Amino acid sequence: MQTPKSEYRRKLTTPERAVSGIKNGSTIVHGLAAAEPPALLQAIADRLRAGDLKDLRVHSLLPMGNVARTLLAPDLSDCVQAFSWFVSKSSRSAVKVGLNYYVPNHFHQVPRLMRETLDIDVTVTTVSPMDRSGYFSFGTSNDYTSTVARCCKRLIVEVNKNMPRVFGDSLLHISEVDAVVEHDSPLSEFKWPGPRPGDDAIGGLVAELVPDGATLQLGFGGLPNVIAMKLMGHKDLGIHTEVFGPAMVELIKKGVVTGRKKNLHTGKHVFTVAEGTRLMYRFMHDNPSMESYPVSYTNDPAVIAQNDNMVSINSIIQVDLLGQCNSEFLGGSEYSGTGGQLDYVRGSYNSRGGKSILAFYSTAKDGKLSRVAPRLDSGAVITTPRIDVHYLVTEHGVVNLKGRSTRQRALDIISIAHPHFRDSLLREAENMYLL
């Protein structure tokens, strides 16, 4: 009788042998963020550089350092057709010049879209070490990875002792895996931007909107991280989020986040992808309060709405006088992506007592440019439609756009713009017949 341990030994191989069966023209999906498997990615890149492999189609969501140095390296652009389901610093330049193609999406739909629209030949991802029952954990990255791992033709996992073992719907059995490699390298760590003027004001205003007992989603980036620090005086908060980050660990350790008031997964901290530090990964490891689920679950607006007093906090780049928000276009090109913002905007508002908060700095370019504009910049896209926008917050105030007329909306939005730009915005509103 074959045991999990014997099956593991049978499937254990080197990175080079594990990827040797990849054929020309294959479609490859790799693990997200800290789950990018460096040894496997390097082995595939070595084959490409040796001329042994060509015409790969590579799908990423938030390509980071390991994939940027390998499959998405500039010298391999002739033999790799790259697709990004979100845009990161590592892929931004390539997307701008057409060497990487952005795929518009709602994050909660990505697992379905990949399953239904892609013929995936190979999935490669980092997992935690196997337990005695034969189960790995997807660790920091459940997202779409847990779905594509089960609909691809060949699944290769890179076992890394630094990948945390996470509970929830995060387990993968050795019988589902085609090949195993071992590679213990430090997981990618993520550093947030430093403090900025306006942080204290925005953080304080947002914190006032969050009631005790609320369940939180905090978006990606520096501002949501700052806001989390302003919640230290709250009680019995819960977490149901897309991205789990270091600030949430601090809230848990301080006893601010307990999850006791959650309707779903009471007492558990629910996420789909974790991006943070080595200390955060240690905190997550074998922690029964941490639960990971596919993004098709965590970001489903219908699921999000089941937690009472759900509060989502995200950031935007620009808002116009109609209330339309752009969170992904900057300088005429794709800067990030839709991600899960609209998923949580809609799910949170549909929660009983729920609130959707979009926070942003009122100016850019050292105060020379207003982020409140008469119309969104030419070429920009609408990430959150005006009918979905609930609360907007800048360092100059808070407004609630739900149920407001176009005239009231314009005046409210202007009221949270930087004072230097308010007169010109009022004139533009008049020219647009909003006033």
C-alpha positions as CSV (number, residue, x, y, z in Angstrom):
1,M,0.0,0.0,0.0
2,Q,1.4,3.4,-1.0
3,T,1.6,5.9,1.8
4,P,1.7,9.7,1.4
5,K,5.4,9.6,2.4
6,S,6.3,7.0,-0.3
7,E,4.2,8.9,-2.9
8,Y,6.1,12.1,-2.0
9,R,9.5,10.3,-2.5
10,R,8.3,8.9,-5.8
11,K,7.3,12.3,-7.1
12,L,10.3,14.2,-5.7
13,T,12.6,15.4,-8.4
14,T,14.9,18.3,-9.4
15,P,13.6,21.6,-10.8
16,E,15.2,20.8,-14.2
17,R,13.6,17.4,-14.5
18,A,10.2,18.7,-13.2
19,V,10.0,21.2,-16.1
20,S,11.6,19.1,-18.8
21,G,8.2,18.0,-20.1
22,I,6.9,21.5,-20.8
23,K,6.4,21.8,-24.5
24,N,6.6,24.6,-26.9
25,G,3.4,26.7,-27.0
26,S,2.4,25.7,-23.4
27,T,0.2,27.9,-21.2
28,I,1.7,28.4,-17.7
29,V,0.1,29.9,-14.6
30,H,2.3,30.5,-11.6
31,G,1.7,31.1,-7.9
32,L,0.9,34.7,-6.8
33,A,3.2,37.0,-4.9
34,A,5.1,35.2,-2.1
35,A,4.1,31.9,-3.8
36,E,6.1,32.5,-6.9
37,P,8.3,29.4,-7.0
38,P,11.9,30.7,-7.7
39,A,13.6,27.4,-8.5
40,L,10.9,26.2,-11.0
41,L,10.7,29.6,-12.6
42,Q,14.5,29.7,-13.0
43,A,14.5,26.2,-14.5
44,I,11.9,27.2,-17.1
45,A,13.8,30.4,-17.9
46,D,17.0,28.4,-18.4
47,R,15.3,26.2,-21.0
48,L,14.1,29.3,-22.8
49,R,17.5,30.9,-22.8
50,A,19.1,27.7,-24.0
51,G,16.7,27.7,-27.0
52,D,15.1,24.5,-25.8
53,L,11.7,26.0,-25.3
54,K,9.7,28.8,-27.0
55,D,6.3,30.3,-27.5
56,L,5.1,30.1,-23.9
57,R,2.0,31.9,-22.7
58,V,2.5,33.0,-19.1
59,H,-0.4,34.2,-16.9
60,S,0.4,36.3,-13.8
61,L,-1.8,38.4,-11.5
62,L,0.7,40.5,-9.5
63,P,4.1,39.6,-11.0
64,M,6.9,40.2,-8.5
65,G,10.7,39.8,-8.3
66,N,11.0,36.1,-9.0
67,V,9.0,36.0,-12.1
68,A,10.3,39.4,-13.3
69,R,13.9,38.0,-13.1
70,T,12.9,34.9,-15.0
71,L,9.9,34.4,-17.3
72,L,9.2,38.1,-17.7
73,A,12.8,39.2,-18.1
74,P,13.2,41.5,-21.2
75,D,15.6,39.2,-22.9
76,L,12.9,36.5,-23.0
77,S,10.1,38.7,-24.5
78,D,10.5,37.1,-27.9
79,C,9.7,33.6,-26.6
80,V,7.1,34.5,-23.9
81,Q,3.7,36.1,-24.4
82,A,2.8,37.6,-21.1
83,F,-0.6,38.3,-19.6
84,S,-1.3,40.2,-16.3
85,W,-4.6,40.0,-14.5
86,F,-3.4,43.0,-12.3
87,V,-0.5,45.3,-13.0
88,S,2.5,45.5,-10.6
89,K,5.7,47.5,-10.5
90,S,7.4,44.6,-12.2
91,S,5.0,44.5,-15.2
92,R,4.0,48.2,-15.5
93,S,6.5,49.2,-18.1
94,A,5.9,46.1,-20.2
95,V,2.2,46.6,-20.2
96,K,2.7,50.2,-21.2
97,V,4.6,49.3,-24.3
98,G,2.6,46.2,-25.3
99,L,5.0,43.5,-24.1
100,N,2.6,42.3,-21.5
101,Y,-1.2,42.3,-21.9
102,Y,-3.6,43.3,-19.1
103,V,-6.7,41.2,-18.7
104,P,-9.6,43.3,-17.2
105,N,-11.5,41.4,-14.5
106,H,-13.2,41.4,-11.2
107,F,-10.8,39.5,-8.9
108,H,-13.5,37.1,-7.6
109,Q,-14.2,36.0,-11.2
110,V,-10.5,35.2,-12.0
111,P,-10.6,31.5,-11.0
112,R,-13.7,30.9,-13.2
113,L,-12.2,32.9,-16.1
114,M,-9.0,31.0,-16.0
115,R,-10.8,27.7,-15.7
116,E,-13.2,28.5,-18.6
117,T,-11.1,30.5,-21.0
118,L,-7.6,29.0,-20.6
119,D,-6.3,25.6,-21.6
120,I,-3.7,25.5,-18.8
121,D,-0.9,23.1,-19.4
122,V,1.2,23.7,-16.3
123,T,0.7,25.3,-12.9
124,V,3.8,26.0,-10.7
125,T,3.5,27.3,-7.2
126,T,5.2,27.3,-3.8
127,V,3.5,25.3,-1.0
128,S,4.2,24.5,2.6
129,P,5.8,21.2,3.6
130,M,3.6,18.1,3.5
131,D,2.1,17.0,6.8
132,R,1.9,13.3,7.9
133,S,-1.5,12.9,6.3
134,G,-0.2,13.9,2.9
135,Y,-1.4,17.5,2.7
136,F,0.5,20.6,1.6
137,S,-1.0,24.1,2.2
138,F,-1.2,26.9,-0.4
139,G,0.0,29.1,2.4
140,T,0.1,32.8,1.5
141,S,-1.7,32.4,-1.8
142,N,-5.0,30.7,-2.2
143,D,-6.5,33.2,-4.6
144,Y,-6.9,31.6,-8.1
145,T,-4.0,29.2,-7.5
146,S,-6.1,26.6,-5.7
147,T,-8.5,26.5,-8.7
148,V,-5.9,26.4,-11.5
149,A,-3.9,23.7,-9.6
150,R,-6.9,21.4,-10.1
151,C,-7.8,22.2,-13.7
152,C,-4.3,22.2,-15.3
153,K,-2.8,19.2,-17.1
154,R,0.3,19.1,-14.9
155,L,0.8,20.5,-11.4
156,I,4.3,21.1,-10.1
157,V,4.8,22.3,-6.5
158,E,7.9,23.8,-4.9
159,V,8.1,22.9,-1.2
160,N,9.5,25.6,0.9
161,K,9.9,25.3,4.7
162,N,9.3,29.1,5.0
163,M,5.9,28.9,3.5
164,P,3.4,29.0,6.4
165,R,0.9,26.2,6.8
166,V,-2.6,27.8,6.8
167,F,-6.0,26.4,7.7
168,G,-9.4,26.9,5.9
169,D,-9.8,25.7,2.3
170,S,-6.1,25.7,1.7
171,L,-5.1,22.1,1.6
172,L,-3.6,20.2,-1.4
173,H,-3.1,16.4,-1.2
174,I,0.0,14.7,-2.6
175,S,-2.2,12.6,-4.9
176,E,-3.2,15.8,-6.7
177,V,0.4,16.7,-7.5
178,D,2.4,15.5,-10.5
179,A,5.9,16.5,-9.4
180,V,7.5,17.9,-6.2
181,V,10.7,19.9,-5.9
182,E,12.3,21.2,-2.7
183,H,13.8,24.7,-2.4
184,D,14.1,26.6,0.9
185,S,14.5,30.2,0.0
186,P,13.2,33.3,2.0
187,L,9.7,34.2,0.9
188,S,9.3,37.6,-0.9
189,E,8.7,40.4,1.6
190,F,6.6,43.5,0.9
191,K,7.4,47.0,2.2
192,W,4.7,49.6,2.3
193,P,5.4,53.3,1.4
194,G,6.6,55.6,4.2
195,P,4.4,58.2,6.0
196,R,2.9,61.0,3.9
197,P,1.3,64.3,4.8
198,G,-2.4,63.8,5.4
199,D,-2.0,60.2,6.7
200,D,-3.0,61.2,10.3
201,A,-6.1,63.1,9.1
202,I,-7.3,60.5,6.7
203,G,-6.7,57.7,9.1
204,G,-8.5,59.5,11.9
205,L,-11.5,60.2,9.7
206,V,-11.8,56.7,8.5
207,A,-11.4,55.2,11.9
208,E,-14.4,57.3,13.1
209,L,-16.5,55.6,10.5
210,V,-15.7,52.1,11.7
211,P,-17.9,50.9,14.6
212,D,-16.8,48.5,17.2
213,G,-17.6,44.9,16.1
214,A,-17.2,45.7,12.4
215,T,-15.6,43.2,10.0
216,L,-12.9,44.8,7.9
217,Q,-11.4,44.6,4.4
218,L,-8.3,46.6,3.9
219,G,-7.1,47.2,0.4
220,F,-3.5,47.0,-0.9
221,G,-1.0,49.8,-0.3
222,G,0.4,52.3,2.2
223,L,-2.8,54.2,3.0
224,P,-4.9,51.2,4.2
225,N,-1.9,50.2,6.3
226,V,-1.9,53.6,8.0
227,I,-5.6,53.5,8.6
228,A,-5.2,50.1,10.4
229,M,-2.9,51.8,12.9
230,K,-5.7,54.3,13.7
231,L,-8.0,51.5,14.7
232,M,-6.0,50.5,17.8
233,G,-8.7,51.9,20.1
234,H,-11.5,49.8,18.6
235,K,-13.0,46.6,20.0
236,D,-14.0,43.2,18.6
237,L,-13.2,43.9,15.0
238,G,-13.1,41.1,12.5
239,I,-11.2,40.4,9.3
240,H,-12.7,39.2,6.0
241,T,-10.3,40.5,3.4
242,E,-8.7,40.0,0.1
243,V,-5.1,40.9,1.2
244,F,-3.8,40.1,4.7
245,G,-1.0,42.4,5.7
246,P,1.3,43.2,8.7
247,A,-1.0,45.9,10.2
248,M,-3.7,43.3,10.7
249,V,-1.2,41.2,12.7
250,E,-0.7,44.1,15.0
251,L,-4.5,44.5,15.4
252,I,-4.8,40.9,16.3
253,K,-1.9,40.9,18.8
254,K,-3.3,44.0,20.5
255,G,-6.7,42.2,20.9
256,V,-8.4,44.8,18.7
257,V,-9.3,42.1,16.2
258,T,-11.1,39.1,17.7
259,G,-13.6,38.1,15.1
260,R,-16.2,37.5,17.8
261,K,-18.9,39.5,16.1
262,K,-18.6,38.0,12.7
263,N,-21.5,36.2,11.1
264,L,-19.3,34.0,9.0
265,H,-16.2,32.2,10.3
266,T,-16.6,33.6,13.8
267,G,-13.3,34.0,15.5
268,K,-11.3,33.4,12.3
269,H,-9.3,35.8,10.3
270,V,-10.2,35.2,6.6
271,F,-8.1,36.1,3.6
272,T,-7.2,34.9,0.1
273,V,-3.6,36.3,-0.3
274,A,-1.1,37.5,2.3
275,E,1.7,40.0,1.5
276,G,4.0,41.0,4.3
277,T,7.1,40.3,6.3
278,R,9.0,37.2,7.6
279,L,7.5,37.9,11.0
280,M,4.0,38.0,9.6
281,Y,4.5,34.7,7.8
282,R,5.7,33.2,11.1
283,F,2.6,34.5,12.9
284,M,0.4,32.8,10.2
285,H,2.1,29.5,10.4
286,D,0.0,26.7,12.0
287,N,-2.2,29.4,13.5
288,P,-5.7,28.0,13.8
289,S,-7.3,31.5,13.8
290,M,-6.0,32.1,10.2
291,E,-8.1,30.8,7.4
292,S,-7.5,31.1,3.7
293,Y,-10.1,30.6,0.9
294,P,-10.3,30.9,-2.9
295,V,-10.8,34.5,-4.1
296,S,-14.0,33.2,-5.7
297,Y,-15.3,32.9,-2.1
298,T,-13.6,35.7,-0.2
299,N,-14.4,38.4,-2.8
300,D,-17.9,37.2,-3.8
301,P,-20.1,40.2,-3.0
302,A,-22.9,37.9,-1.9
303,V,-20.5,36.3,0.7
304,I,-19.1,39.6,1.8
305,A,-22.5,40.9,2.5
306,Q,-23.3,38.1,5.0
307,N,-21.1,39.7,7.6
308,D,-23.1,42.5,9.4
309,N,-21.3,45.9,9.7
310,M,-18.9,44.9,7.0
311,V,-16.5,47.9,6.3
312,S,-14.3,47.9,3.2
313,I,-11.5,50.5,3.0
314,N,-9.7,51.0,-0.3
315,S,-7.8,53.7,-2.1
316,I,-8.3,55.5,-5.4
317,I,-6.2,57.6,-7.7
318,Q,-8.8,60.1,-8.9
319,V,-12.5,61.0,-8.6
320,D,-14.5,63.3,-10.9
321,L,-17.4,65.6,-10.1
322,L,-19.9,62.9,-11.1
323,G,-18.5,60.6,-8.5
324,Q,-16.8,58.2,-10.9
325,C,-13.6,56.7,-9.4
326,N,-10.4,55.7,-11.2
327,S,-8.1,53.4,-9.2
328,E,-6.0,51.9,-11.9
329,F,-5.0,54.4,-14.7
330,L,-2.2,56.9,-14.3
331,G,-0.5,59.0,-16.9
332,G,-2.6,57.5,-19.7
333,S,-1.8,53.9,-19.1
334,E,-2.7,50.9,-16.8
335,Y,-1.0,51.4,-13.4
336,S,-2.6,48.7,-11.3
337,G,-5.9,47.0,-12.0
338,T,-9.5,46.6,-10.8
339,G,-8.6,43.9,-8.4
340,G,-11.2,43.3,-5.7
341,Q,-12.2,46.9,-5.1
342,L,-15.6,46.8,-6.7
343,D,-16.2,43.3,-5.2
344,Y,-15.9,44.8,-1.7
345,V,-17.6,48.1,-2.5
346,R,-20.7,46.3,-3.5
347,G,-20.5,43.5,-0.9
348,S,-19.9,45.9,2.0
349,Y,-22.7,48.2,1.1
350,N,-25.1,45.3,0.9
351,S,-24.1,44.2,4.4
352,R,-26.5,45.1,7.2
353,G,-24.9,48.2,8.6
354,G,-22.1,48.0,6.1
355,K,-20.0,50.8,4.7
356,S,-17.7,51.1,1.6
357,I,-15.0,53.7,2.1
358,L,-12.7,55.0,-0.7
359,A,-9.9,57.1,0.7
360,F,-7.4,59.2,-1.2
361,Y,-5.0,62.1,-0.9
362,S,-6.6,65.3,-2.3
363,T,-3.5,66.3,-4.3
364,A,-0.6,64.8,-6.2
365,K,2.7,66.1,-7.5
366,D,3.5,68.0,-4.3
367,G,0.1,69.7,-4.2
368,K,0.2,70.9,-7.8
369,L,-2.4,68.6,-9.1
370,S,-5.9,68.0,-7.7
371,R,-7.1,64.4,-7.5
372,V,-10.6,65.7,-7.6
373,A,-11.2,66.5,-11.3
374,P,-14.1,67.8,-13.3
375,R,-13.8,64.7,-15.5
376,L,-11.5,61.7,-15.2
377,D,-8.3,62.1,-17.1
378,S,-8.4,61.4,-20.8
379,G,-7.9,57.6,-21.4
380,A,-8.6,56.8,-17.7
381,V,-11.1,54.1,-16.9
382,I,-13.9,53.9,-14.3
383,T,-13.0,51.4,-11.6
384,T,-15.9,52.1,-9.3
385,P,-19.0,53.6,-11.0
386,R,-20.7,56.6,-9.4
387,I,-23.8,54.6,-8.5
388,D,-21.6,52.3,-6.3
389,V,-19.6,54.9,-4.5
390,H,-20.6,55.2,-0.8
391,Y,-18.1,57.2,1.4
392,L,-15.2,59.3,0.0
393,V,-12.5,60.4,2.4
394,T,-9.6,62.8,2.0
395,E,-7.5,64.7,4.6
396,H,-10.2,67.5,4.2
397,G,-13.3,65.6,5.2
398,V,-15.8,62.8,4.6
399,V,-18.8,62.7,2.3
400,N,-21.5,60.0,1.7
401,L,-22.7,60.1,-1.9
402,K,-25.5,57.5,-1.6
403,G,-28.9,59.0,-2.4
404,R,-27.4,62.4,-3.4
405,S,-28.4,64.3,-6.6
406,T,-25.8,65.2,-9.2
407,R,-25.8,68.8,-7.8
408,Q,-25.3,67.6,-4.2
409,R,-22.7,65.1,-5.3
410,A,-20.6,67.8,-7.0
411,L,-20.8,70.1,-4.0
412,D,-19.9,67.3,-1.6
413,I,-17.0,66.1,-3.6
414,I,-15.6,69.7,-4.0
415,S,-15.9,70.1,-0.2
416,I,-13.2,67.4,0.3
417,A,-10.9,68.7,-2.4
418,H,-7.9,70.8,-1.5
419,P,-9.0,74.4,-0.7
420,H,-6.7,75.7,-3.4
421,F,-8.7,74.0,-6.1
422,R,-12.2,74.5,-4.9
423,D,-13.1,77.7,-6.7
424,S,-11.9,76.3,-10.1
425,L,-13.9,73.1,-9.5
426,L,-17.0,75.1,-8.7
427,R,-16.6,77.0,-12.0
428,E,-16.2,73.7,-13.8
429,A,-19.3,72.3,-12.1
430,E,-21.3,75.3,-13.4
431,N,-20.0,74.7,-16.9
432,M,-21.1,71.1,-16.7
433,Y,-24.6,72.3,-15.6
434,L,-24.2,70.5,-12.3
435,L,-24.9,73.7,-10.3
